[in-house]
Amino acid sequence: MSDKMLKQQLAEVCEQFRIPGTLVWYKQKKSGNINTTYQVMVQDMTPKGPVETGYVVQKINNYVFKNPEEMMHNIDLVTQHILKKKKERGVIGRRYRLHFHHTEDGKNFLFSEKGGEFWRLMNCIEDCVGFDESSDPKVLFMAGKAFGEFQMNLSDFDAEQLVETIPNFHNTRLRLETFFRDVELDECGRCAEVREEIETIRGLREIGCKLTDMLAAGELPLRVTHNDTKSNNVLLDKTTLEPLVVIDLDTVMPGLAMHDFGDAVRFAANTAAEDEADLSKVSLDLDLYRAFAEGFIGAMVSSLTQKEIDTMALGAVTITIELAVRFLNDYITGDKYFKVVYPGHNLIRARSQLALVKDMLSKYDDMNRIVQEVAEEYRTAKA
């Protein structure tokens, strides 16, 4: 699509969401593996002259999200509940809320019959910063605090109101069963080159399924969780780094606190990028791990059960195994889920995650000790 055609399409989306004014410029944001995101600027004429306002427009990947209407229903419920909680604490203003605009018929999404596309439009948070990665413990602490507060704000929310938009999203046992079935099918003929990785995953199968089995046995509480707790899904104040808002709520569903914790440290406390090809660079930074744990556990320690604390480190191992499985499964089935920028990208991602699992397991006792120390420290402080 040409720039002119895309600009016209984005202008039409803004008009459908009742945004007054004229779209003056746009740019595509490159972050994110799933949806296509644009930052747009709209100029509106007022009695005091032209005023420009920024918005974020997204085209939802409806291959990944099969029921985007249900996903947007979840988002509406969750954002309204969080807004209520923040108002109760006196936290108000545009910068502290994620707001999705509605069309004339009251929907927070737009479906294009012509192209079969789903669009949404949200407010742009001003004077904020997000970090794709950071080696600053303060940033990790603040990100942990943001995600911990997110779960605390939803601790009294009835999770049964939410639709499971991606069924069995963190059912690691089912993901492994699907993976090994797809290995047997080998529809793209790629399994021969990844036999070593397949056998590594086979050896991790037991530990990878522990949390799923504990949940099934009723040993762990089900919470409303974010399920994509990368540090770049938190917007922080540009000056103080205090958390403003948690974004990217597509995968908000009932889940386990340990999965949110684990996915965050898998991403943020990794000494290398998620798709690092040089595996010697991949390891878990325990200082960054502790910083995130202090923020996350500190924000919700009064709500956590002892079993949740005891399995927090296991959450990091589990989610890293799960991501390795998902990346490798996507590779052997033709790269249909995650965006790739070069041939073999998903394979590199899978190998990097498996290297991180190996390092985590070598540091597992330290990971558990840190979580227990942090929990005890914050429990004592709140007593």
Disulfide bonds with the S-S distance in Angstrom:
none
